[in-house]
Amino acid sequence: MNLSFDLRWSVSHDGETKTLDPVVFELLRGVRQGGHLNYAAKAAGVSYRHAWGLMRTWEKHFGAPLLSTRQGRGAQVTEFGEALLAAAAEVDVTVEPALTRAALDAGARLSEQSGASRHPVAIVSSHNEQARGLSRVLAARHRVSFDVAGSEHALNRYRRGDADIAGFHLPIGELGPTVAAQMIALLDPERDRVWLLEIRSLGLMSRSDNQVCDIAALPGGNVRFINRQPGSGTRLIFDGMLGNAGIAPGTITGYADEEFTHTAVAALVASGGADAGFGSAIAAEQFKLHFEPLVNERFYLVMSHDVDPGLRRAVDEYCRMRPWPEAGAMKADEFTPTVAVLKRVHRAGFWKSPAVARDE
């Protein structure tokens, strides 16, 4: 049973209380972006006359102008209007998560009473022990299937409806406009709910007696490399790094040799079957390999807003119990990010205008 609680702004003026129409915020953002009310009205899906009336009505209730207009020069958001938008953004970050959580808890309790929370759950995820741990937790109340697939393949299966939950990872830094953007494009901003599951490093794994510390050491045939399969997030990140460094894949011995998990790559390196691989610090530590960190990334889970709230609550609780040493440097919305927040964090929205990026 899916419930939702909506936040409503009420303004009291001269003994009269009115509920603020959310379109007011859309119009202000539209004017900020497009420079005039007509543009904002079209973006909000209302007539210019309706938009103009809303602005005048709420300027009266607030007792302050929201827009400043000049003949032939369009419109600008006033200082008061900017303050209103800033307050709304702060409320979205602090209050909306609490409302979402309350609705999730209420819906889960009702679903548990009706017995609807025990349906089968299909998880498809990039290789990650925390994601596999979630499957074990959910197995207490559901019939759970867990398949390992590369991030891109996992997201594509989720989009097709072949999975209830998908696990994927995105790089932080210069690979955002390419690798991160490619995978974020597979998400639906209206349908999908995302949770941060883990923050980790990827890098080169090699034996301590034969350390490989830079991808520049891979070309030339002296290093036997073991790769991840196409469609995996790790392979996409590695290929992106090669492209940025101007290294042709064909110059790397073993580039076409593939394994399907970080653990398998690390095991092959540890056994001497390869000199180096690209994978996670955890896998390198497990096999006592030298690890040279090259890129930081974040691992996420995604599921639909329409999935049973009992299942969503279980995922939410599992992700919230994770230790976050970096929490002090992170914003609250980074733990349960929207698609727009993912673009911001991973810098995957640079193709948009600054105004649009700021609104997100």
C-alpha positions in Angstrom: 0.0 0.0 0.0 1.6 3.3 -1.2 1.0 6.4 0.8 2.3 9.9 0.3 2.3 13.0 2.5 2.5 16.4 0.8 4.0 19.6 2.2 1.8 22.6 2.0 2.8 26.3 2.7 0.2 28.4 4.4 0.4 32.2 4.7 -1.6 34.3 7.2 -2.2 37.9 6.3 -4.8 40.3 7.9 -6.4 37.4 9.8 -6.8 35.4 6.6 -4.9 32.1 5.9 -4.3 30.8 2.4 -2.4 27.8 1.1 0.4 28.6 -1.3 0.0 27.2 -4.7 3.2 25.2 -5.6 3.1 26.7 -9.1 4.4 29.9 -7.5 7.8 28.2 -6.9 7.8 26.9 -10.5 7.1 30.4 -11.9 9.8 31.9 -9.9 12.3 29.3 -11.0 11.1 29.8 -14.6 11.6 33.6 -14.4 15.1 33.0 -13.0 15.9 30.7 -15.9 14.1 32.4 -18.8 14.1 36.0 -17.8 10.4 36.7 -18.2 7.0 35.5 -16.9 5.7 34.3 -20.3 8.6 31.8 -20.5 7.9 30.7 -16.9 4.2 30.3 -17.5 4.8 28.0 -20.5 7.3 26.0 -18.5 4.8 25.5 -15.7 2.0 24.6 -18.0 -0.3 27.6 -17.2 -1.5 30.6 -19.1 0.3 33.9 -18.8 -2.9 35.5 -17.4 -3.1 32.8 -14.6 0.7 33.2 -13.9 0.3 37.0 -13.7 -2.7 36.6 -11.3 -0.8 34.3 -9.0 2.1 36.6 -8.7 -0.1 39.6 -7.9 -2.1 37.6 -5.4 0.9 36.2 -3.5 2.7 39.5 -3.5 -0.3 40.8 -1.7 -0.3 38.0 0.8 3.4 38.2 1.4 3.4 41.9 1.6 6.5 42.0 -0.7 7.2 41.9 -4.4 8.2 38.6 -6.0 9.1 39.9 -9.4 10.5 43.2 -10.8 9.6 44.0 -14.3 10.8 46.6 -16.8 9.3 47.6 -20.1 11.0 45.5 -22.8 13.4 43.9 -20.4 11.4 41.0 -19.1 11.3 40.2 -15.4 13.7 39.3 -12.6 13.1 37.6 -9.3 13.3 40.1 -6.4 15.4 39.6 -3.2 12.3 38.5 -1.4 11.5 36.0 -4.2 15.1 34.6 -4.0 14.7 34.3 -0.3 11.5 32.4 -0.8 13.2 30.0 -3.2 16.1 29.5 -0.9 13.7 28.7 2.0 11.8 26.2 -0.2 15.1 24.5 -1.2 16.1 24.2 2.5 12.7 22.8 3.4 12.9 20.2 0.6 16.3 19.0 2.0 15.2 18.9 5.6 11.5 18.3 5.8 10.7 16.3 2.6 12.8 13.3 3.6 11.0 13.2 7.0 7.6 13.2 5.2 8.8 10.5 2.8 10.0 8.4 5.7 6.7 8.8 7.6 4.7 7.8 4.6 6.9 4.8 4.0 6.5 3.6 7.6 2.7 4.1 7.6 2.3 2.3 4.3 4.6 -0.5 5.4 2.6 -1.1 8.6 -0.7 -1.3 6.6 0.9 -3.6 4.0 2.2 -5.9 6.7 -1.3 -6.2 8.2 -2.7 -7.2 4.8 0.1 -9.7 4.1 1.1 -7.8 0.9 4.8 -7.5 1.9 5.8 -11.1 1.3 6.0 -11.1 -2.5 9.1 -12.3 -4.4 11.9 -9.9 -4.8 14.4 -9.9 -7.7 17.7 -8.1 -7.2 20.2 -7.6 -10.0 23.4 -5.8 -9.0 27.0 -5.1 -9.8 29.3 -7.1 -7.6 29.1 -5.7 -4.1 29.0 -7.6 -0.8 26.7 -5.0 0.8 24.1 -5.6 -1.9 24.4 -9.3 -1.3 23.9 -8.7 2.4 20.7 -6.9 1.6 19.4 -10.0 -0.2 20.0 -12.0 3.0 18.2 -9.5 5.1 15.2 -9.4 2.8 15.1 -13.2 2.7 13.6 -13.1 6.2 10.3 -11.9 4.7 10.5 -12.5 0.9 11.6 -15.1 -1.6 14.7 -13.3 -3.0 16.7 -14.0 -6.1 20.1 -12.3 -6.5 21.9 -12.0 -9.8 25.3 -10.4 -10.4 25.6 -8.2 -13.6 27.5 -5.2 -14.6 26.0 -1.8 -13.6 24.9 -0.9 -17.1 23.3 -4.4 -17.6 21.7 -4.3 -14.1 20.1 -0.9 -14.9 18.9 -2.1 -18.3 17.3 -5.2 -16.7 15.7 -3.0 -14.1 14.3 -0.7 -16.7 12.7 -3.6 -18.6 11.0 -4.7 -15.4 13.1 -7.8 -14.9 14.2 -6.8 -11.4 12.7 -5.0 -8.4 16.1 -3.6 -7.2 19.2 -2.8 -9.1 22.7 -2.0 -7.8 25.1 0.2 -9.7 28.1 2.4 -9.1 29.2 5.8 -10.4 32.6 7.5 -10.4 33.4 10.8 -8.7 35.5 13.3 -10.6 36.4 13.8 -14.3 34.6 10.7 -15.5 31.2 12.2 -14.5 30.2 13.8 -17.8 30.9 10.5 -19.6 30.6 7.3 -17.5 28.3 8.6 -14.8 26.1 10.5 -17.3 25.7 7.3 -19.4 24.3 5.4 -16.5 22.3 8.2 -14.9 20.5 8.5 -18.2 19.0 5.0 -17.6 17.1 6.3 -14.5 13.6 7.7 -14.5 13.4 10.9 -12.3 9.7 10.4 -11.7 9.7 6.7 -11.0 13.0 5.8 -9.3 14.0 6.0 -5.6 17.8 5.8 -5.0 19.8 5.0 -1.9 23.5 5.4 -1.3 24.9 2.0 -0.2 28.7 2.3 -0.1 31.6 4.7 -0.8 34.7 2.9 -2.1 37.8 3.2 -4.2 38.8 1.5 -7.4 42.4 1.1 -8.5 45.1 -1.2 -9.7 45.6 -4.5 -7.9 49.0 -6.2 -8.1 51.3 -8.5 -6.1 53.5 -6.8 -3.5 56.6 -8.3 -5.2 55.6 -6.9 -8.6 53.7 -3.7 -8.0 51.9 -1.9 -10.8 51.1 1.7 -9.7 50.0 3.6 -12.8 47.9 2.8 -15.9 50.8 4.2 -17.9 52.7 1.0 -17.0 50.1 -1.2 -18.7 50.8 -0.7 -22.4 53.9 -2.4 -24.0 53.4 -6.1 -23.2 55.4 -6.3 -19.9 52.3 -6.4 -17.7 49.6 -9.2 -18.1 46.3 -7.5 -17.3 43.0 -9.1 -16.4 39.9 -7.0 -17.3 36.2 -6.9 -16.3 33.5 -7.7 -18.7 31.8 -5.2 -21.0 28.8 -3.5 -19.5 30.2 -3.6 -16.0 30.6 -0.2 -14.3 34.2 -1.0 -13.5 35.0 -1.7 -17.2 33.3 1.6 -18.2 35.4 3.5 -15.7 38.6 1.8 -16.7 37.9 2.4 -20.4 37.1 6.0 -19.6 40.5 6.4 -17.8 42.3 4.9 -20.7 40.6 7.3 -23.0 41.5 10.3 -20.8 45.1 9.1 -20.7 45.3 8.5 -24.5 46.0 4.8 -24.1 44.8 2.4 -26.8 43.2 -0.8 -25.3 45.0 -2.9 -27.9 48.4 -2.0 -26.5 47.5 -3.7 -23.2 48.3 -7.4 -22.9 45.3 -9.2 -21.5 42.8 -6.4 -22.2 40.4 -8.9 -23.8 40.7 -11.4 -20.9 37.7 -10.9 -18.6 36.4 -11.9 -15.2 32.9 -11.1 -13.8 33.7 -9.9 -10.3 36.3 -7.9 -8.3 37.0 -11.1 -6.3 37.7 -13.1 -9.4 40.1 -10.5 -10.7 41.9 -10.3 -7.4 42.1 -14.1 -7.1 43.7 -14.4 -10.6 46.3 -11.7 -9.8 47.1 -13.3 -6.4 47.5 -16.8 -8.1 50.0 -15.4 -10.7 47.6 -15.8 -13.6 47.8 -12.0 -14.2 50.1 -9.2 -13.1 47.5 -6.6 -12.6 43.8 -5.9 -12.5 41.4 -3.0 -11.9 39.0 -3.4 -9.1 38.0 -2.5 -5.5 40.2 -2.0 -2.5 38.2 -4.5 -0.5 39.0 -7.3 -3.1 42.7 -6.3 -3.0 42.7 -6.5 0.8 41.0 -9.9 0.8 43.8 -11.4 -1.3 46.6 -9.3 0.4 47.5 -7.5 -2.8 49.0 -4.1 -3.3 46.3 -1.6 -4.1 46.9 1.7 -5.9 43.7 3.9 -5.7 42.9 5.7 -8.9 39.2 6.8 -8.6 36.6 7.2 -5.9 33.0 6.1 -6.5 29.7 5.6 -4.9 27.5 2.5 -5.0 23.8 2.9 -5.2 20.5 0.9 -5.0 17.5 1.9 -7.1 13.9 0.7 -6.9 10.5 2.1 -8.0 8.3 4.4 -5.9 5.5 2.0 -6.8 7.1 -1.0 -5.0 5.5 -2.2 -1.8 6.4 0.3 1.0 7.3 -2.6 3.4 10.1 -3.5 0.9 11.2 0.1 0.5 11.3 0.6 4.2 13.5 -2.5 4.6 15.9 -1.2 2.0 15.9 2.3 3.6 16.7 0.9 7.0 19.5 -1.3 5.6 21.1 1.6 3.8 20.8 4.0 6.8 22.6 1.6 9.1 25.8 1.8 7.1 28.7 3.7 8.7 29.6 6.9 6.9 33.0 8.3 8.0 32.6 11.0 5.2 29.1 12.1 6.5 30.4 15.4 7.8 31.4 16.5 4.3 28.2 15.3 2.6 24.8 17.0 2.2 21.7 15.3 3.6 20.3 14.7 0.1 23.3 12.7 -1.0 22.2 9.6 1.1 18.8 9.3 -0.7 19.6 11.3 -3.9 17.2 12.2 -6.6 18.3 11.9 -10.2 19.1 15.7 -10.2 21.3 15.2 -7.1 23.1 12.4 -8.7 23.9 14.6 -11.6 25.2 17.3 -9.2 27.3 14.9 -7.1 28.8 13.2 -10.1 29.0 16.3 -12.2 27.0 14.6 -14.9 24.9 17.6 -15.9 27.4 20.0 -17.4 25.6 19.9 -20.8 22.8 22.0 -19.3 22.8 25.7 -18.8 24.1 27.1 -15.5 20.5 28.3 -14.7 19.1 24.8 -15.0 21.9 23.2 -13.1 21.4 25.7 -10.3 17.7 25.0 -10.1 18.3 21.3 -9.7 
